[in-house]
Amino acid sequence: MLFDMDGTLVDSERLWDVALQELAQTYGGTLSAVARRAIVGTGMADSMRILHEDLGQPHRDAEASAAWINARILELFRTGLQWRPGALALLAAVRAARIPTALVTSSGRALVEIALDTLGRDSFDVVVCGDEVDSTKPHPEPYLTAARLLGVPIERCVAIEDSATGVASAVAAGAAVLAVPAEVPLTPRDGVHQLESLLAADLELLAALLVEQTTR
């Protein structure tokens, strides 16, 4: 099992909303809804590029902006991180069934370490962070890396995602994909099963997705 983090397991996108809007305000602007949707699921470099361009300030230092966001989001994660509906129960069922499990996120290691205080450090056999791979989502590398570290063929893995960027990464890697949109609606696509929330997901569904993947 390959779990995305932000928006999939934890309701962290609202915390990113706070940090991104606060940074935009320090630059004298407001992040548009269109740009905010484009940022969901992207790595930090792309997020800062989108923010700067949306504000009409492409000259801004991406590393300085990223450092500001990272510092602020660390504060927010320590006090405001909550589970997405159904996520805790599904993760617990997966672990109880002794299914190899990975966390595959575009967030950096420092932030993930704080999130693991909520998620549980024993909840995952492998953790792949956005600053530990050469190419982030939508590139397939994060999911391919997780499968390799688990020692499981990627076609025998189910990836659970909430964003178009993450879904694209998992599909490109060759995993079976369960999409559960959070902040941004997802366009249906062939080979991707979509649910309104993880409250409707269980081990039987995950097994069925694998069977469908192997017979496709």
N, C-alpha and C positions, 0 to 999 in steps of 0.2 A: 504494500500500500504506500502510495506517495501522496502526501498531503501538502498543499499550499498552506501558507499561514495567514497573511493579512486578508481579511474578508471571507476566508474559508473556515478556519478554525476559531479565529478571534475577531471580534468586532473592532478592528483597529483603524479601519478607513476613516471613521469619524475623527480619530485622533490625528491622522494625517491631514484631514481637512483643517483642523485647528492650526496645526503647525504651518501648513502651506499658506493659509490666509494671513496668518500673523507675519510671515516673511514678506508676503506681497505688500502688506501694509507698511512695513518698515521701508520698502522701496517706493512708497507713495502710490500704490495701486491696489487693485482688487483682482484676484484670480477668477477668470470667467468659468462658468459651468462647463463649457465645451473643453477648455484646457484641463479642468479638473478630471473630467471623464477620460481624457487622453492619457493622463498620468497614471490612472489605476493600473496596477500590474507591471509598471515599468521599473527599471533600475534607476538608481539615483542620478546618474549622469543624464539620462534621457528626461527624467522628471525636471531637473533644473533647467535643461534646455527649453523644454516646453513652457515652464513658468516664465523664464526670461523673455522668450519670444512673445508670449501672451501679454506681458506687461509693456512690450515695445522697448525692452532693454536688453537686447542680445549681447551687449558688451559686458554684462555682469560676469564676475568670476564664478564659474560653476563650482569650483572646489570650496570657495568661501561660503557660497549659499548652501552647499551640501553640509558643511560643518555646522552651520547655524541650525539647519533642519535636524541634523542628527542629535545635537545637544538638546534641542527642545523636545523632540519626540522621545528621547530617553526619559525626560522628566514625566511626560504624559503617560508612557508605558508603565512607569512605576506605580501610578496611582489610578489609572482608568481603564485597564485592559479587562475585557469581558468576553466570554465564550459566545460564539454564534449558536443559534438554536440547533440542537441536535448534535453538535460537534463533539461535545464531551462524551456523550453516550456512545456514539459511533466509534470514536477513538478507543474507548474502554473495551468495546466489544471486539475490535480488531486485535488489541493487545491480549485480551483474554483467550482469543483463538490462536495466539502465538504466531500471528502473521507478521513476517518481516515488514518493518515500517520505517519510512523516511519522511523527514520534514524538508520540503524543497521550496525555498523562499528567495525572493529578490532582495530582502532586507539584509543588512550587514550583520556580521557576527556579534558586535557589541549590543545591538538592539535585540537580536535573537536570544542572547544570554538572559536578558531581562524577561523576555516573553516566556522563556522556559520555566521561570518561577511559577507562572500560571499554567502552562501546558504540561509541565512535569518532565523532568530530565530523563526519567526512565520510560517515557512514552514513545521514544524513537530509537531505533538501532543506529540510524544515520541522520545527520543534519547537514544539509548543503545550503550554504548562504550565498547571497548575491555577490559578495566581495571575495569569494573563494573559488570562483570559476572565471574563465577567460571571457565567456560570452553569457550574458544573462537572458532571461525570457524576453522575447519569443523564440530565441535560439533553443534548440533541443538539448544543448549541453547540460543544463542543470538536471534534467530528468535522466539523461543517459548516465551522468555521473552518479546519481543516487542509485540507480539500478545496478550499476557496476559495483558500487561499494556494498550493496546488499547481497551481491552474488546471485541476483535473480535476473533472467532475461527480461528486457523491457516489455516484450509482448505479453509477459505474464504478470504485468503490473497494472494496477488501476490508479490513475492520477485524479485527484479531486481538486477542482479549481473554481474560482469565482470570476475571473477576468478573461477578456478575449486574448490578451497577451499570454496569460498562463495556459489557456486552452490551446493556443497555437503552438506553444512550446511542447506540451505533452503530446499533441497529435503528431508533430514533426518527429518526436522521439520514437513514436510507435507504441505508446501506451494506450490502454483502454481509458476513456475519459468520462468522468462524471462532472458536469458543470452545474454549479449552484450559484447563480448570480447574486451579488449583494448590493453594491452601490449602483452598478451600471447594467442595464438589460443586455442580454447576449443574443446575437442572431443565431438561430438554430443552424447546425451544420451536420452533414452526414457523418455518422460514426461517433457522435457525441451525444450521450444521454443527459438530459437536463431535468433538474428538479427545482422546485421553489425553495426548498430548504432541506437540510440534512435530517430533519425530523422524519422524512419519508425514506431515508436510506438505512439499509441493514446489510448483514453479511450475505443474505440470499441474493440481493440485488447486485452486490459487488461480484459474486461468483457468476451470475448471469452475464454481466458485462464482459468478464473474461472469456466465457464460452462464446459469446457473440464475436469478440475480437479474434479468437483463434479460428473461427469458421468463416470469417470475412474474406 
